[in-house]
């Protein structure tokens, strides 16, 4: 904790007031770099709280395609899209498990009638394998794309390590 300036709540709380007069103020410290960082934080917070939707859109439209892609890969919309695909994958796996359970149940005599003709079991197995591979490839490509586009920023979130591990194991 040596070298870290002490801050009081009165110095921080103004940053969380969403009005046009956001100000963190200056912290008196012997280290000018820390003061400069606080000034940069103040500027960022002021821009965040005072930026209108049209100002955001103007700033976003000035970004090049690469920066827009980076922004989109870190956006809530992208996370919702991936979550929806993940939910579809979960429903598909539940359906697959249900069908396999019905086949085993019929084989053990737990069910008097098969869910579908036993001659089509092979077709179902192929379909399940193909769709499982499509999901695995989709998620692997998604991780590869995020690693490529986000670069070092990708590795700053520990959840991304789980994504990589699951993608490698599933393919």
matplotlib code that plots the C-alpha trace (Angstrom):
import matplotlib.pyplot as plt

x = [0.0, 3.0, 2.8, -1.0, -2.7, -5.5, -8.8, -11.9, -15.5, -16.1, -13.5, -15.0, -18.8, -19.2, -18.1, -21.3, -23.7, -25.2, -25.4, -23.4, -21.1, -19.3, -16.0, -13.6, -11.5, -7.8, -6.2, -3.2, -0.3, 3.4, 3.0, 1.9, 1.2, -1.6, -3.1, -3.0, -4.7, -7.4, -7.9, -8.2, -10.8, -12.7, -12.7, -13.9, -16.7, -17.8, -17.9, -19.8, -22.5, -22.9, -22.8, -26.1, -27.1, -26.5, -23.1, -22.3, -23.5, -21.4, -18.3, -19.2, -19.6, -16.1, -14.6, -13.0, -14.4, -11.9, -12.7, -16.4, -15.9, -14.0, -16.7, -19.4, -17.6, -17.6, -21.2, -24.3, -25.9, -23.2, -23.4, -27.1, -26.7, -24.2, -26.3, -29.3, -27.2, -26.0, -29.6, -30.4, -27.4, -28.7, -32.2, -30.7, -28.6, -31.7, -33.6, -30.7, -30.6, -34.4, -34.3, -31.3, -33.1, -36.2, -34.2, -32.5, -35.8, -37.4, -34.4, -34.7, -38.4, -39.4, -41.5, -43.9, -43.6, -40.5, -40.4, -39.7, -38.9, -35.7, -34.5, -34.2, -31.9, -28.8, -30.2, -30.9, -27.4, -26.0, -28.2, -27.2, -23.5, -23.8, -25.7, -23.4, -20.4, -22.0, -22.5, -18.9, -17.5, -19.6, -18.4, -14.8, -15.0, -16.5, -13.6, -11.0, -12.6, -12.6, -8.9, -8.0, -9.9, -9.6, -6.0, -4.5, -7.9, -9.4, -7.1, -7.9, -11.2, -10.8, -14.1, -12.5, -10.1, -13.1, -14.4, -11.1, -11.0, -14.6, -14.1, -10.9, -12.4, -15.6, -13.9]
y = [0.0, 2.2, 4.9, 4.7, 8.0, 8.0, 9.1, 10.1, 9.4, 13.1, 13.0, 10.0, 10.4, 13.4, 11.1, 9.2, 12.1, 11.9, 15.6, 18.0, 19.1, 15.9, 16.5, 14.3, 17.3, 17.0, 14.9, 16.5, 14.1, 14.3, 12.0, 14.1, 10.9, 9.9, 13.4, 13.2, 9.8, 11.2, 14.1, 11.5, 9.6, 12.8, 13.6, 10.0, 10.2, 13.6, 12.3, 9.2, 11.0, 13.9, 12.0, 11.9, 9.1, 11.2, 12.1, 8.5, 7.6, 10.3, 9.0, 5.4, 6.3, 7.7, 4.4, 2.2, -1.3, -3.0, -0.8, -1.3, -5.1, -4.9, -2.8, -5.2, -8.3, -6.7, -5.4, -6.7, -7.4, -9.9, -11.5, -11.9, -13.4, -15.9, -16.7, -17.4, -19.8, -21.4, -21.9, -23.5, -25.8, -26.7, -27.5, -29.6, -31.6, -32.1, -33.3, -35.7, -37.0, -37.5, -39.5, -41.6, -42.3, -43.4, -45.7, -47.3, -47.4, -49.3, -51.7, -52.4, -53.0, -49.9, -48.6, -50.9, -48.9, -47.3, -43.5, -44.0, -47.1, -48.9, -48.9, -45.1, -45.0, -44.8, -41.7, -40.0, -40.7, -39.2, -36.1, -35.7, -36.0, -33.5, -30.8, -31.3, -30.7, -27.6, -26.1, -27.0, -25.4, -22.3, -21.8, -22.6, -20.1, -17.5, -17.9, -17.8, -14.6, -12.9, -13.9, -12.6, -9.3, -8.5, -9.6, -9.0, -7.7, -11.1, -12.7, -10.1, -11.9, -15.2, -16.4, -16.3, -19.0, -21.2, -20.5, -21.6, -24.8, -25.8, -25.1, -27.1, -30.0, -30.0, -30.0]
z = [0.0, 0.0, -2.6, -3.1, -2.1, 0.4, -0.9, 1.0, -0.1, -0.6, -3.4, -5.2, -4.8, -7.2, -10.0, -9.6, -9.9, -13.5, -14.1, -16.4, -13.6, -12.9, -11.3, -9.3, -8.3, -7.8, -5.1, -3.5, -3.8, -4.4, -7.5, -10.5, -12.6, -10.2, -10.5, -14.3, -14.1, -12.0, -14.4, -17.3, -15.2, -14.6, -18.4, -19.2, -16.6, -17.8, -21.4, -20.3, -18.3, -20.6, -24.0, -25.8, -28.0, -31.1, -29.9, -29.3, -32.8, -34.3, -32.5, -33.4, -37.1, -37.1, -36.0, -38.7, -39.4, -37.1, -34.1, -34.7, -34.8, -31.5, -30.0, -31.2, -29.9, -26.4, -26.6, -24.8, -28.2, -29.0, -25.6, -26.0, -29.4, -28.2, -25.1, -27.4, -29.5, -26.3, -25.1, -28.5, -27.9, -24.4, -25.8, -28.5, -26.0, -23.8, -26.8, -27.7, -24.2, -24.2, -27.4, -26.3, -23.0, -24.9, -27.1, -24.0, -22.1, -25.0, -25.2, -21.5, -21.8, -19.8, -22.7, -24.6, -27.8, -29.4, -29.8, -33.5, -35.6, -34.5, -38.1, -37.9, -34.8, -37.0, -38.8, -35.5, -34.3, -37.4, -37.1, -33.5, -34.3, -37.2, -35.2, -32.2, -34.5, -36.0, -32.5, -31.5, -34.7, -34.2, -30.7, -31.7, -34.5, -32.2, -29.8, -32.6, -34.0, -30.5, -30.0, -33.4, -33.2, -29.5, -29.2, -25.7, -24.4, -24.9, -22.3, -19.6, -18.7, -17.0, -18.4, -21.9, -20.7, -19.9, -23.4, -25.0, -22.9, -23.7, -27.4, -27.6, -25.7, -27.7, -31.1]

ax = plt.figure().add_subplot(projection="3d")
ax.plot(x, y, z, "-o")
ax.set_aspect("equal")
plt.show()
